[in-house]
């Protein structure tokens, strides 16, 4: 499989996202930094856009057709919004951007898309924020990877 396609697919994975894509593309795929960032970004953005656009429709279908899911959704929405709405809504855009941009476990585009849906952030607002966050995460990982590779080559 071509390294560009593999890097693109790594960008789509829920746990790896752009973090794994950039590292894999540069180390095993032998792609340049720019190529690894481009293909990983493309895969990660594509899946994030699909989630942002499809999750509300899937959730609504599930709520209408499966009563236990509807009950769980009502509880989760009520509890989460009550506990976090005040802080999130005050800094909604910045919070979403940082959540996606910080390359740590539990953050990223999947989490950002879920949080955007949970707090009712409109897709026209959520998608650009998530896209910028993915790019920033990619740049952070790229910097750390390049620094680590340069450090390793010095030995």
Order of alpha helices (4+ residues) and beta strands (2+ residues): alpha-alpha-alpha-alpha-alpha-alpha-alpha
